[in-house]
């Protein structure tokens, strides 16, 4: 009998699961160090994300448990809380009209790009709308499924855009002369009883924030620890202590989670429209960069802060880059959070509007 055709995943099954995880972890650490040497902003996030994308598409078979992703977001949330002060909060409060305008512009631009994808990209109407809407990817996928859009395509579009935004954001920061490095005081492991207590209290704030707010708020695993950490930090109840190894682990886990969302099935599912998805993401990023420049004229803030705040990426990834590039973290978080909640409110209406354009353009919107 002729030999059976080899299974392309046979080399994957030849390695036990623990060996595949070890291989992935070592590759992520090597990529992290290489980008650190190159002074690439957010290298601890981008390196593992890039490695996980290549790994997921070429080998696959691994999926990071969601609790690891959620707790990693919680660590970033407490890190945000550490950077906030009353001065920063009052600055955000005074700038709310400009922030609201920037949010409206970003959503309008995403609407225009979504309509363009419907007309010229061959994507169903509401699927294109949810895929181009800038918000938390997980929230957008869940809302898309409720609207009878194709959640697989929406997830792919969201994460393709996140990858584009993260890479371009890091390159823009590098081009502007902002080098990668800790945007917060570097902290080592606790070496005294007091520091050990602060570290345990910080971890408790992470766990409590994720447990209380995840599933109850959009991006609750990130925003919950921000709220709890900020209250405890600003009132002096605790001193937030986040050792550098813990932050590196959180960055790496978030990047790995995003990267492993891409696999062969995902690539096959979006292969015909991938080029148009990337083009749409780049157009949206460029338009948001223009709105960021206008925002700098109104708020007299740094371009990198306005750019990261208006970029159509995830709240966690933009925050990581903002912290690493010494941008105005409070402004970035406030803009991204405001847009996230606005999207949750107006997203269904945006999807229906884009779907109407699809019907007039093609006479059919398919599944979307």
N, C-alpha and C positions, 0 to 999 in steps of 0.2 A: 504493500500500500504506500502511496506517496505520503511524505511527511505532511502533517497538518501545518497550515500557516501559523507562524509564531504570533503569539499574543503580544501586542505592543506593551502591555503592562506586566509581562512576565518577569522582567528585570526588577520591577517594583515588588512583586510578591516574593522574589528571591531573598529580599532583606526583611528581617523581622521589624515589627512596628517600632520597637525601641531604637533600632539601628537607624531607621529613617528619620526619627526625631533627632537623634544625635547628629546625623549628617546635616540636617537642616539647621540645627542650632549652631554648629561649628561654622557653616557657610554664612549664617547671619552675623556672627561675631566678626568674621574676617571682613565682610562687607562694611560693617560698622566701623572697624578700625581704619580701613582704607579711606572711607569718606571723611573720617576724622582727620587723617593725615592731610587730605586735600582741603581741609577747612570748609567742607560743605555744610551749610546750615541744616539742622535736623538730621544729620547723618545717622543717628541712632534709630531713627524712624524710617528714613528712606532706604537705607541699606537692607534691613530685614524685609521691607516691603518688596523691593526689587528681586531679592533672592527668592522670596516666597512665590512671587508671580512666575518666575522661571521654573521653580520646583513644581508648582501646582500644575502648570501646563505640560511639562516634560515628564514628570514622574507621577505626581498626584498621590491620592490615597490617604492624605492626612487632613484633619480638620481640627482647628484649635477650639477647645471647649469655650463656650460663651462666658462662663463665669470668669475665666482668665481675662477675656477681653473687657468685661464689665468692670472688674476690679482694677485693671490697668487704667481704664478711663477714670475711675475714682481717684487713683493716685494723681493723675493730671489735674483733676478737679481740685484737689487739696493744694496742689502746686499753684494753681491759679489763685486760690484763696490766700496763699502766702504772699503773692505779689500785690494784692489789693490793699488800699489804705483809704481813709476817709477823704483825702485829697483827690484820689483817683475817682472815687464814687461821686463826689460833688462835680468833678469835671464832666463825667458821663451824664449826670443829671442836667447840667447846664447846656449840654450839646444835643439834647434829645431831638429838637426839630431837624437838625442836619442829619442825624442818624436815621430818623424816620424817612427823610427824603432819599438817603442813600439806599435804604432797604427797598423803598418803592421802585427806585430806578433799577436795582438788581433784579427784582421780580419782573418788571416790565421787559427787561432785556432777555431774561430766560423765556418769557412768553413769546417774544419775537423769534428766538432761536428755535423754540419748540414748533412754532408754525412753519418755519423754514424746513425743519426735519420732516414734518408731515407732507409738505408739498413736494420736496425734492429728495427726501431720504427713503421713501417707501415704507415708513413706519406707521402703525396704527395711531389714530389720534390721541386718545388718552394715555396710551403707552408712551408716546413721545413727550406728552406734557409732563407726566410724572418723572420720566427719565431726565428731563432737562431742568426740572424744578430744583433749585439749590436748597437743600436742607439735610437733615440727618438721613443717611442712606437707608438705614433700617426702618425709620419712620416712613420714608417715602415708599419703600417697597410694600410695607404693610397697608398703607392707605391706597396704593395702586391696586393691590389685590382685592380690596373692598370695592373698588370702582370697576372691577372686571377687566383691568388691564393685565398684560402679561408680566407677572412679577419677575420672571427670569430675565427678560429684556430690560426691564426697569432697573433691576439690580446691576446688570452688566453696564448699562449707561451711567448709573450713579458712580460705580467704582472706576470705570474708565475715566470719568471726569475728575474724580478724586485723585487718581494717579497723575493726570495731566496737571491739575492745580498744584499738587505737592511738588512735582518736579520743576515746574515753571516758577513756583514761588521760591524754591530754593535757589534756582538759577538767577532770578531777579535780585534776590538778596545778595548773592555772590557778586553779581554785576555792579550793584550799588556799593560794594565794598564792605558789606556786612559779613564777617567771617563767623563760622560756626563755633560754638563754645557754650558753656553753661551760662544761660541768661539769668541765673540766680546764684546766690552764694553756694559754692561747692561744699557739700557736707559729707563727711565720712561716716563710718559706722559709729554708733554710740560708744563712748569710752568712759562714761560715768553713770552712776545710778540715776542722776537727774535727766541726763540725755536719753537714757533707756526709757524712762517714764514718758518723756516727750515723744519718743518714737512710737511707743505703744499707744499713746493717746492719739497720735496722728493716724495710725493704722485703724484705730477704733472709729475715727471720724470717716475714714474711707469706707469701711464696711457698713457703718450706720447710714451714710449717705446713699450708697448703692442699694441697700436693703429697703430703705424708706421711700426712695424716689424712683427707682427703676420700674418702668411700666406705668407709672402714674404721671410722669412728665415726659415730653419729647426729650430725648438725650438725657433722661433722668439719672443714669449711671454717672454722667459727667457733671450735670448741674446740681444734683443732690449734694455731693461732697463739696462743691463750691459754696453752696448756701451754708451748710453746717460748719465747714472749715472757716468761712469768713466770719460768721457770728462768734465762734470760739476764739478766733485769732484776733479780731478787732476788739473784743471785750477783755482780752488778756487771760482768758481761762486756760488756754494751752499755748505753748510755743511750738509751731509746726516744725517738725524735723523730718526731712526726706533725704536719706543718704543717697549719694550719687549712684551706687549700684542698683538701688531700688528704682530710681528714675530710668536708668538705662534699660532695666528689665521691662518696665512699663512701656517705654518707647518701642522696644523690640517686639513685644507681644501685640501691640496695636498694629504695627506695620506688618507683622506676620499674619495676623487675622485678615487684614485687608487683602494682602497678596494671595493667600490661600483661597480666597473667594473665586479666583480665576482658575479654571481647570479646562480640560479638553472639551467637555460638553458645553461649557460656557462659550468658549472660543468658536466652536462649531455653530452655536446658536446665533451668534452675532457676526459671523465671518463676513457675510455679504454687506452688512451695514457698518462694520467696524470703522472703516475709513471716514464715513460720514459722521459717525459718532465723535471721533477724534477731532474732525474739522469743526463740528458744532461746539465741542468743548473749548477749542482754541479761540473760536470767534467770541464765545461768551466770556472767556477769560480776558481777552483783549478789550472788549466793551466795558467790562467791570473795572479794568485798569484805568480806562478813560474816566469813568465815574469817580474812581479813587483820586485821580488828579484834580478833578473839580472839587472834591471834598476837601483836599488839602488847602484850596483857596478859601474855603468857607470856615474851616476849623483851625487853620494854621498848625496842622500836625504833620508829622513825617509821612512821606509817601509810602514807606514800607508798612507803616501801621494802617493807613487807610487802605492800601492794597490788600493786605491780609484780612482786614475786616470786611471788605466787599467781595473778596474772591469766593467763587461758588464751590467751595470745598467743605469738608466736614469740620465741625466745631473743634473736635479733638486734634485733627491734623494741623489746622491753622493755628491753634493755640500752641502746639509744640514748636512750630516754626517761629511764632511770635516770641516765645520765651527764649528760644535759642539765638535769635537775632537781636535781642534787647529792644524789641519794638514795644509799643504801648499796649501791654497785654490786656489791661482793663478795657480799652477802646475796642480791641479786636474781639474779645469775648462778648462785650455788650452788643456790638453790631451783629455778630454771628448768632447770638441768642435771640435778639429781636427779630432777625429774619426767620429763624427757625420757628418761633411761635406764630409769626405772621403767615408763614407757609402752611402751617397746620390749619389755620383759619380759612385762608383763601385758596388753598390747593385744589379742593374739589371744583370750585368755580373756574379756576384756571384750566383744569383738565377738560371741563365741558366746553369752554370757549375754544380751545385748540381742536377738540373733536369736531366742532361745527365747521371750522376751517377745513378739516379733513374731508368732511362730507361734501362741501362745495367744490373741493379740489379734485376729489377722486370718486365721489359718489358712494364710497364705502370706507368704513374705518376698520374692517376686519374685527379682530377680537377687541381692539381698543375702542 
